[in-house]
Amino acid sequence: MEKKLKYISLFLFIILFSLTNVLADLSVKYTIYEGEIDSSGNLIKKSNTLSGFNVNVYPCNNDACTSIGSLIPSLSTSSLSDNVIISYPHEMLTTYGYALYFYNEDYIGFQLWNEKAWGTSTTIYEGQKIYLSKRVGGHIPISGFEFNSQTPKNQNTNFNVKINLSSSDYILISDKTHFDTGLIEKVKVNVTFNVLNGSSILSKQEKTIELPYGESLTNIPFNYTFTEVGLYNVSVETEIIDSKFKSTSIKDEIKEIKVVSDSKYNYSSSYIVNVDYSSLNQYINDKISVNFIPRSNYIDEFGNTYNKNNSVNVTIKNQTNLIYSNISNVNYNNLFSFFYNFDKEGIYNVSFEICPIEDISSDKTCTSLNLTYNITKKDSSRSVSKGSSSTNKQESIILYSSEELIQDQSNTEMTTDNQFSSETISLNNQEQGEVDSQEVLFFTLISVFGFGSIGILTLIIVKFLLFI
């Protein structure tokens, strides 16, 4: 009998313990429905349910439940059906209740907070309806499209695209997020980068990324190498391809890029051809001449060459003293001529600086021609004495006339005639004097030697010598 009472007592204890455990849980059933979030952020509730989701349960750490504790694994679960039953313990972990997060990767999640459930009951209570929704409309703005607007050909060019969720989309999603679960939720976005030459697409690159919820910018890099100079267009398009969005719109941006030569470009330079100048050793008042053809070119960003006009700056210095300066504008490939007379002897530096006259580039290269002239007086031994003979005198007149003709042709002719006449008269007077002298000598000999044989012989010899 005692033995039987022991068995009965043990059995009752087991029953009471089991009943205590059963009555310690408070079960709440949550059913999942589909919903939509319109452009104003309003939740449009649907009557149809959806299956397959997860639920995480956290303790609230403050009255507003904006701060939550660690995940409670015993209460968190998943379901393949359209509902889930959560059995809460008879006492809450905190007085602020629980925070519940329902989510599915194809929908915008749903949060409950300050869910205060505890006690013991065999009844399954119906909890609040849960709506996993999709966003109607939405887009991804292009917050930045950065690259060098001018790039050399045959060089890799980087393009950086910066995107994030539109502020309205982010706000609408974040409004449904009362507390931070620590889960990184994302939106799948397709970004397309195009390189266009006119209407032709030279390159099309696509990248699919998962954009995290939030307003922070995400950088997506692209690159391309241009092989020809010219003007091109580059564009970027963004489109949400995430199932969390029921409909989306494409955002795009297009910009121009200039592809330039991979060698030196955007510069101008000058040079000269057909250079000719007079001897560097000259006499005072001799005219020097310098001739050349100046040319200037401009090389643009695409490597094209354009002919440009020139400026020629002429300076003359005697040692360090500037005695002449002048700037002339000369058209491309036109002959430039310079003449000058030095009126004093010395060493003179004659310089010509040739530059592009059209200053269309900050990178400009000029060229120069430098000549050093030695100017001296004329050697007196080169002069011809006047009156030495009629032939020599004529040469002297011709040389004189040639010099004078350079200055004043008409005045020179008159001067030459007068000088020639006066020299002729002087020449006749000289010859007449020689005849008179012979006669005086003749009569003197006769008076000394008489008309004898000795006198006649002496006279013949003198005549012979005078004739020679």
C-alpha positions in Angstrom: 0.0 0.0 0.0 2.8 2.4 0.9 4.4 1.6 -2.3 1.2 2.4 -4.2 0.9 5.7 -2.5 4.5 6.6 -3.5 3.7 5.9 -7.2 0.5 8.0 -7.0 2.4 10.9 -5.4 5.1 10.8 -8.1 2.5 10.7 -10.9 0.6 13.7 -9.5 3.9 15.6 -9.1 4.7 15.0 -12.8 1.2 16.1 -13.9 1.4 19.3 -11.8 4.9 20.1 -13.1 3.8 19.6 -16.7 0.7 21.7 -16.2 2.9 24.4 -14.6 5.2 24.5 -17.7 2.3 24.6 -20.1 0.5 27.4 -18.3 3.8 29.4 -18.1 3.7 30.3 -21.8 1.6 33.0 -23.5 1.2 32.2 -27.2 0.5 34.8 -29.8 -0.2 34.1 -33.5 1.0 36.6 -36.1 -0.4 36.4 -39.7 1.5 38.0 -42.6 -0.3 40.0 -45.3 0.9 41.8 -48.4 1.0 45.6 -48.5 2.1 48.5 -50.7 3.7 51.8 -49.8 2.5 54.6 -52.1 4.4 57.7 -53.2 3.2 59.5 -50.1 4.4 56.8 -47.8 1.0 55.5 -46.9 0.6 51.8 -46.3 -2.0 50.2 -48.5 -3.1 47.1 -46.8 -4.0 44.0 -48.9 -6.2 41.1 -47.9 -4.1 38.4 -49.3 -1.5 36.7 -47.2 2.0 35.7 -48.1 4.1 32.7 -47.0 7.8 32.5 -46.1 9.4 35.0 -43.7 11.6 35.4 -40.7 11.0 37.1 -37.3 13.5 38.4 -34.9 12.6 39.2 -31.3 14.5 41.7 -29.1 13.9 43.2 -25.6 13.2 46.9 -25.6 15.7 48.9 -23.6 13.6 52.1 -23.1 10.1 53.2 -23.0 10.0 54.3 -26.7 11.8 51.1 -27.6 14.2 53.0 -29.9 17.0 51.0 -28.2 16.9 47.3 -28.1 18.9 44.5 -26.5 20.4 41.4 -28.0 18.5 38.9 -30.2 16.4 36.4 -28.2 17.1 33.1 -30.1 14.4 31.1 -28.2 11.7 33.5 -29.5 13.1 34.2 -32.9 12.0 31.9 -35.7 11.1 31.4 -39.3 8.0 30.1 -41.1 7.2 28.7 -44.5 3.5 29.4 -44.0 1.7 32.7 -43.7 1.7 32.8 -39.9 3.9 32.2 -36.8 3.1 31.5 -33.1 5.4 33.0 -30.6 5.2 31.7 -27.0 6.3 34.4 -24.6 7.5 33.5 -21.0 5.3 34.3 -18.0 7.6 37.2 -17.2 9.0 39.9 -19.6 12.8 40.4 -19.7 12.2 44.2 -19.3 9.2 46.3 -18.4 9.3 47.9 -21.8 8.1 44.8 -23.7 9.5 43.3 -26.9 10.5 44.5 -30.3 9.7 42.2 -33.2 11.0 42.5 -36.8 9.4 40.5 -39.6 11.3 40.4 -42.9 11.6 38.8 -46.3 14.3 39.7 -48.8 11.6 40.5 -51.5 9.7 42.9 -49.3 10.1 45.9 -47.1 10.2 44.7 -43.5 7.7 45.4 -40.7 8.5 46.2 -37.1 6.4 46.0 -33.9 7.7 47.5 -30.7 6.6 47.6 -27.0 4.8 44.3 -27.5 4.0 43.5 -23.9 3.0 39.8 -23.6 3.6 37.6 -20.6 1.6 35.2 -18.3 0.3 31.7 -18.6 -2.5 30.6 -20.8 -3.5 27.7 -23.0 -5.2 30.0 -25.4 -3.4 31.2 -28.6 -4.1 34.9 -28.9 -4.3 36.6 -32.3 -1.7 39.2 -32.6 -1.5 42.4 -34.7 -1.6 41.9 -38.5 1.8 42.1 -40.1 2.2 43.7 -43.6 5.3 43.0 -45.7 5.0 45.6 -48.4 6.5 46.7 -51.7 7.3 50.3 -52.7 5.2 51.6 -55.6 7.6 53.6 -57.8 11.1 54.8 -56.8 14.4 55.7 -58.3 18.1 55.9 -57.6 19.4 59.5 -58.1 22.9 60.1 -59.6 24.6 62.2 -56.9 27.9 62.4 -58.7 29.4 61.6 -62.1 33.1 62.6 -61.9 35.9 62.4 -64.4 38.5 64.6 -66.2 36.7 66.4 -68.9 39.9 66.3 -71.1 41.9 63.1 -71.3 44.7 61.9 -73.6 44.1 59.1 -76.0 45.6 55.7 -75.4 45.4 56.3 -71.6 43.0 54.6 -69.2 40.4 57.1 -68.0 38.5 56.6 -64.7 34.9 57.5 -64.2 33.3 57.6 -60.7 29.5 57.3 -60.3 28.0 58.2 -56.9 24.5 57.0 -56.0 22.2 56.5 -53.1 18.6 55.9 -52.4 16.4 58.9 -53.2 15.6 60.9 -50.1 11.9 60.1 -50.5 12.5 56.4 -50.9 14.9 56.3 -48.0 12.5 58.2 -45.7 9.6 56.0 -46.6 11.6 52.9 -45.8 13.2 54.3 -42.7 9.8 55.4 -41.4 9.0 51.7 -41.2 12.2 51.2 -39.2 11.6 52.3 -35.7 14.6 50.6 -34.1 18.0 49.4 -35.5 18.3 45.7 -35.7 21.9 45.8 -36.9 20.8 44.0 -40.1 22.2 45.6 -43.3 19.2 45.8 -45.6 19.8 46.6 -49.2 18.2 47.5 -52.5 19.5 45.9 -55.7 20.4 48.5 -58.3 21.7 48.2 -61.9 24.1 50.9 -63.0 24.9 51.2 -66.8 27.9 53.2 -68.2 28.0 54.0 -71.9 30.6 55.6 -74.1 29.1 57.2 -77.2 30.5 58.6 -80.5 27.5 60.4 -81.8 24.7 57.8 -81.8 27.1 54.9 -81.9 27.8 53.1 -78.6 31.5 52.4 -78.3 31.3 50.7 -74.9 28.5 49.5 -72.6 29.4 48.4 -69.1 26.8 47.2 -66.5 27.2 46.7 -62.7 24.7 45.3 -60.3 25.1 46.4 -56.7 23.2 46.1 -53.5 22.7 49.6 -52.2 22.3 49.7 -48.4 19.4 51.6 -46.8 20.6 55.1 -46.0 21.6 58.4 -47.4 25.3 57.7 -47.6 26.8 57.8 -51.1 28.1 54.6 -52.8 30.9 55.0 -55.3 30.8 52.8 -58.5 34.0 53.0 -60.6 34.2 52.5 -64.4 37.1 53.0 -66.8 37.7 53.3 -70.6 40.6 53.9 -72.9 40.0 56.1 -76.0 42.1 55.4 -79.0 41.1 58.4 -81.2 41.0 62.1 -80.5 37.7 63.9 -80.6 34.6 64.8 -78.7 32.6 62.0 -77.1 29.7 61.6 -74.8 29.6 59.4 -71.7 26.4 58.5 -69.9 25.3 56.7 -66.8 21.9 55.1 -66.0 20.5 53.8 -62.7 17.6 51.5 -62.3 16.2 49.7 -59.3 15.8 46.0 -60.1 14.9 44.9 -56.5 11.7 43.0 -55.9 11.0 45.3 -53.0 9.9 47.9 -55.5 6.8 47.2 -57.5 7.7 49.8 -60.2 10.7 52.1 -60.7 12.0 54.8 -63.0 15.3 55.1 -64.8 17.6 58.0 -64.0 20.4 59.0 -66.4 23.0 61.7 -66.9 25.1 62.4 -69.9 28.3 64.5 -70.2 30.8 65.4 -72.8 34.5 64.4 -72.7 37.3 65.7 -74.9 40.0 63.2 -76.0 43.2 64.9 -77.0 46.5 63.9 -78.4 48.7 61.7 -76.2 51.8 63.8 -77.2 52.3 67.5 -76.5 49.3 69.6 -77.4 47.6 73.0 -76.9 50.8 74.9 -77.6 52.1 77.4 -80.2 55.6 77.8 -81.6 57.6 79.8 -84.2 60.5 79.1 -86.6 62.1 80.8 -89.6 63.2 79.6 -93.1 65.1 81.1 -96.1 67.4 83.2 -94.0 69.7 85.6 -95.9 71.8 88.5 -94.6 74.6 90.7 -95.7 78.2 90.3 -94.7 78.9 90.7 -91.0 81.9 93.0 -91.7 80.7 96.3 -93.0 81.8 99.9 -93.4 80.2 103.0 -91.9 77.1 104.0 -93.8 77.0 100.7 -95.7 73.5 99.4 -95.8 73.0 96.0 -94.2 70.0 93.8 -95.0 68.5 90.7 -93.3 65.7 88.7 -94.9 63.8 85.6 -93.8 60.4 84.0 -93.8 58.8 83.7 -90.3 56.2 80.9 -89.6 54.1 80.2 -86.5 51.9 77.2 -85.7 49.3 76.2 -83.1 48.8 72.6 -82.1 45.3 72.0 -80.7 44.1 69.4 -78.2 43.5 66.9 -81.1 47.0 67.3 -82.6 45.7 69.5 -85.5 48.2 72.1 -86.8 47.0 75.7 -87.6 49.1 78.4 -89.3 49.4 81.6 -87.3 50.7 85.1 -88.0 53.9 86.3 -86.4 55.4 89.2 -84.5 59.0 90.2 -85.2 60.8 92.2 -82.5 64.1 93.7 -83.8 66.6 95.2 -81.4 70.1 96.5 -82.0 72.6 97.0 -79.2 76.1 98.5 -79.1 77.5 96.4 -76.2 74.8 96.9 -73.6 73.2 100.1 -75.0 70.0 99.7 -76.9 70.1 101.9 -80.0 67.1 100.5 -82.0 63.9 98.6 -81.2 60.8 97.9 -83.4 58.0 95.3 -83.5 56.4 94.3 -86.8 53.5 92.0 -87.5 54.1 89.6 -90.4 51.7 87.2 -91.9 52.4 83.5 -92.0 55.0 82.6 -94.7 55.5 86.2 -95.9 59.0 87.6 -96.5 60.4 89.9 -93.8 63.1 92.3 -94.8 65.2 94.6 -92.6 67.7 97.3 -93.6 69.9 99.5 -91.5 72.8 102.0 -91.9 75.4 102.2 -89.1 76.9 105.7 -88.9 79.6 104.8 -86.3 82.2 102.1 -86.1 81.8 99.4 -83.5 80.5 95.9 -82.7 76.7 95.7 -82.9 74.3 92.9 -81.9 71.3 92.7 -84.1 68.6 90.4 -82.8 65.3 89.2 -84.2 62.7 87.5 -81.9 59.8 85.7 -83.8 56.7 84.8 -81.8 53.1 83.7 -82.6 51.1 86.9 -82.7 47.9 85.2 -81.6 48.3 84.3 -78.0 45.8 81.5 -77.9 47.9 79.2 -75.7 49.7 79.7 -72.4 52.4 77.4 -73.7 54.2 79.5 -76.3 57.6 79.1 -77.8 59.4 81.8 -79.7 62.5 81.6 -81.9 65.3 84.1 -82.5 68.1 85.0 -84.9 71.1 86.8 -83.5 73.8 88.5 -85.7 76.9 90.4 -84.7 78.1 93.1 -87.1 81.6 94.6 -87.1 81.4 98.2 -88.5 84.7 100.0 -89.5 85.9 103.0 -91.4 86.7 102.7 -95.1 90.4 102.1 -95.9 91.9 105.4 -97.5 94.1 103.2 -99.8 90.9 102.3 -101.6 90.3 105.9 -102.7 91.5 107.0 -106.2 93.4 110.4 -106.5 91.7 112.9 -108.6 93.6 114.3 -111.6 96.3 111.6 -111.9 95.1 110.8 -115.4 92.1 111.1 -117.6 91.4 107.4 -117.2 91.8 107.3 -113.5 89.8 110.5 -113.1 87.0 108.9 -115.0 86.9 105.9 -112.6 86.8 108.3 -109.7 83.9 110.1 -111.1 82.0 106.8 -111.8 82.5 105.6 -108.2 81.4 108.9 -106.8 78.4 108.9 -109.0 77.4 105.4 -107.9 77.3 106.4 -104.3 75.4 109.6 -105.0 72.9 107.8 -107.1 71.7 105.8 -104.1 70.8 109.0 -102.3 69.6 111.4 -105.0 69.8 110.4 -108.7 68.9 113.8 -110.3 71.2 115.8 -108.1 74.1 113.4 -108.7 73.9 113.7 -112.5 74.3 117.5 -112.3 77.1 117.3 -109.8 79.0 114.7 -111.9 78.8 116.8 -115.1 80.2 119.9 -113.4 83.0 118.0 -111.8 83.9 116.3 -115.0 84.1 119.7 -116.8 86.3 121.3 -114.2 88.7 118.3 -114.3 88.9 118.5 -118.1 89.9 122.2 -117.9 92.5 121.5 -115.3 94.0 118.8 -117.5 94.3 121.2 -120.5 96.0 123.8 -118.4 98.5 121.2 -117.3 99.4 120.2 -120.8 99.9 123.8 -121.9 102.3 124.3 -119.0 104.4 121.4 -120.2 104.8 122.9 -123.7 105.8 126.3 -122.4 108.5 124.7 -120.2 110.0 122.9 -123.3 110.3 126.2 -125.2 112.2 127.9 -122.4 114.6 125.0 -122.1 115.2 125.0 -125.9 116.1 128.7 -126.1 118.3 128.4 -123.1 120.4 125.6 -124.7 120.7 127.6 -127.9 121.9 130.6 -126.0 124.6 128.5 -124.3 125.8 126.2 -127.1 124.8 128.3 -130.1 123.8 126.9 -133.4 127.0 124.8 -133.9 127.1 121.1 -134.1 127.4 120.7 -130.4 124.4 122.8 -129.8 122.3 121.1 -132.4 123.3 117.6 -131.1 122.5 118.7 -127.5 119.1 120.0 -128.7 118.2 116.7 -130.5 119.1 114.7 -127.4 116.9 116.9 -125.1 114.1 116.8 -127.5 114.4 113.0 -127.7 114.3 112.7 -123.9 111.3 115.0 -123.6 109.5 113.0 -126.1 110.0 109.9 -124.1 
